[in-house]
Amino acid sequence: PLRRLESVLHPRVLSRLQSFAAGHADAVAVAEVPLLFEKKLEGMFAAVVCVHCPEEAGLERYARARSVSVEEARRRAAWQLSRETKKQWADHCIDNGGDPDETRRQVEALFREFQAQLKG
């Protein structure tokens, strides 16, 4: 069932991502792609940012946001690469495990860096 759903959904999502990116080539655009590395999609993007927090906090946040148990969140996380691997493979990392103001500062600094790269 999951593979069938992915075979129907993923091509449509990718098409929309590509269309959006083509229409915004002169802007910083962000896409959340949970299975980016697993589906080998990182080449679609100029940069990959891994937003991470401690594992238990991430599982609790996921469970709360999707109204599932922490155990179900853990089961779903098992389909993905480890947090450490994603951090190693990403171009940039943002620590979302502490003070929200610190996370905001990290995001804003990275956004400014991306804007500067666009201006070239």
C-alpha positions as CSV (number, residue, x, y, z in Angstrom):
1,P,0.0,0.0,0.0
2,L,2.8,2.5,0.9
3,R,4.7,1.9,-2.3
4,R,1.6,2.3,-4.4
5,L,0.7,5.5,-2.7
6,E,4.3,6.8,-3.3
7,S,4.1,5.8,-6.9
8,V,1.0,7.9,-7.4
9,L,1.9,10.8,-5.1
10,H,5.6,11.4,-5.5
11,P,5.6,12.1,-9.3
12,R,2.9,14.8,-8.7
13,V,4.7,16.3,-5.8
14,L,8.0,16.4,-7.8
15,S,6.3,18.0,-10.7
16,R,4.8,20.7,-8.5
17,L,8.2,21.3,-6.9
18,Q,9.9,21.6,-10.2
19,S,7.2,24.0,-11.5
20,F,7.5,26.1,-8.4
21,A,11.3,26.3,-8.6
22,A,11.2,27.3,-12.2
23,G,8.9,30.1,-11.4
24,H,11.0,31.3,-8.5
25,A,14.6,31.0,-9.8
26,D,15.5,34.4,-8.6
27,A,14.4,33.8,-5.0
28,V,15.2,31.8,-1.9
29,A,12.6,29.0,-1.8
30,V,12.2,26.3,0.8
31,A,10.8,22.8,0.5
32,E,10.3,20.3,3.3
33,V,11.2,16.9,1.9
34,P,11.2,14.2,4.6
35,L,12.7,11.4,2.4
36,L,15.0,13.7,0.4
37,F,18.1,11.5,0.7
38,E,16.2,8.2,0.7
39,K,14.6,9.1,-2.6
40,K,17.8,10.6,-3.9
41,L,16.3,14.0,-4.6
42,E,19.0,16.2,-3.1
43,G,20.3,17.0,-6.6
44,M,17.1,19.0,-7.2
45,F,18.2,21.6,-4.8
46,A,21.0,24.2,-4.6
47,A,21.5,23.5,-0.9
48,V,20.2,21.0,1.6
49,V,19.5,22.1,5.2
50,C,19.0,19.6,8.0
51,V,16.8,21.0,10.8
52,H,17.4,18.7,13.8
53,C,16.7,18.4,17.5
54,P,17.3,15.6,20.0
55,E,15.6,12.4,18.9
56,E,13.0,12.1,21.7
57,A,12.0,15.7,21.2
58,G,11.6,15.1,17.5
59,L,9.5,12.0,18.0
60,E,7.2,13.8,20.5
61,R,6.8,16.8,18.1
62,Y,6.0,14.6,15.2
63,A,3.5,12.5,17.2
64,R,1.8,15.6,18.5
65,A,1.6,17.3,15.1
66,R,0.1,14.2,13.5
67,S,-2.0,12.9,16.3
68,V,-0.2,9.6,16.5
69,S,1.6,7.9,19.4
70,V,5.3,8.3,20.0
71,E,5.7,4.6,19.2
72,E,4.0,5.2,15.8
73,A,6.3,8.2,15.2
74,R,9.3,5.9,16.1
75,R,8.1,3.3,13.6
76,R,7.8,5.9,10.8
77,A,11.2,7.3,11.7
78,A,12.7,3.9,11.1
79,W,11.9,4.2,7.4
80,Q,14.3,7.2,7.2
81,L,18.0,7.6,7.4
82,S,19.4,8.4,10.8
83,R,19.5,11.9,12.0
84,E,23.3,11.8,12.2
85,T,23.5,10.7,8.5
86,K,21.2,13.5,7.4
87,K,23.3,16.0,9.3
88,Q,26.5,14.7,7.7
89,W,25.0,14.8,4.2
90,A,23.4,18.2,4.5
91,D,25.1,21.3,3.3
92,H,23.9,23.2,6.4
93,C,22.4,22.3,9.7
94,I,20.1,24.2,12.0
95,D,19.7,23.1,15.7
96,N,16.1,23.3,16.6
97,G,16.5,21.6,20.0
98,G,16.7,24.6,22.3
99,D,15.7,28.2,22.5
100,P,13.3,29.3,19.7
101,D,15.1,32.7,19.4
102,E,18.4,30.9,18.8
103,T,16.8,28.7,16.1
104,R,15.3,31.9,14.5
105,R,18.8,33.5,14.5
106,Q,20.2,30.4,12.7
107,V,17.5,30.5,10.1
108,E,17.8,34.2,9.5
109,A,21.6,34.0,9.2
110,L,21.3,31.1,6.7
111,F,18.6,33.0,4.8
112,R,20.9,36.1,4.5
113,E,23.7,33.8,3.2
114,F,21.4,32.3,0.6
115,Q,20.2,35.8,-0.5
116,A,23.8,36.9,-0.9
117,Q,24.6,33.9,-3.0
118,L,21.6,34.8,-5.3
119,K,22.9,38.3,-5.8
120,G,26.2,36.7,-6.7
